[in-house]
């Protein structure tokens, strides 16, 4: 097993007047001891957006974007005439394909917004744009798949890559063993809050743990926690 632990305070940050961006992973900026097996993963970021503020119109081409709402209310408007409202617990999958332009803003006048966004490079280029949203499962002490390359009726969103996102809400003392897909080469675990022990290593809130060359991931909550496991 090989690992790399990125503490929350060591993340690469971009602090602006209206938005703060915290990088859990960036393919271009984060230099790890050895190359990770996430070939098509471009970045995983936390966004804090100021009340009544937004991100100016911008365009995505041949990108798959997964937005996970943690707190606040986000509104997106696209050049396709779509208006999307995202609330805490929403997971949005946007396949930009041949191109989507949109702008986003925080609907609240007094509360900051926090969301996590994952950006992937799809296997196929210039496909038809797609926009879908699901809710995070509410079950505590359960481990759920919310993004998967497999297409079936289990309620998760399909992605055009060998990439999974799993989500867990564990009470203190709960533990779980995850056996990765036979084709997976590694994973990234991010704790939103609380404390986790993952394969013997301790994670606090917003810490990021990279694991590769290991098939079995053992997870235990030291304190009540919500977390994501990204697998590729």
Number of C-alpha atoms within 10 A of each C-alpha: 10 12 20 14 17 19 15 18 10 12 19 16 14 11 12 10 8 14 18 15 18 20 21 26 21 16 16 8 10 14 11 13 9 10 10 20 16 20 13 17 20 16 19 22 19 20 20 19 25 22 19 15 18 18 14 9 13 11 12 16 17 21 24 24 22 24 20 24 23 19 17 19 21 21 15 17 16 16 13 10 8 11 13 16 14 25 18 17 16 20 25 20 22 20 28 23 20 14 16 21 14 18 15 20 19 24 20 15 10 10 15 20 25 22 23 20 18 20 19 22 20 21 12 11 13 14 14 12 17 12 15 13 18 16 17 18 17 11 11 14 19 15 19 18 19 20 21 20 14 16 11 10 7 9 13 23 23 17 22 15 19 18 21 23 21 17 20 23 21 25 18 16 12 18 17 16 13 12 12 17 15 7 9 19 17 23 25 22 26 24 21 19 16 19 22 30 16 19 16 11 12 15 25 19 17 22 22 24 21 19 23 21 14 16 17 13 18 14 20 22 24 19 17 18 23 21 21 20 22 20 23 23
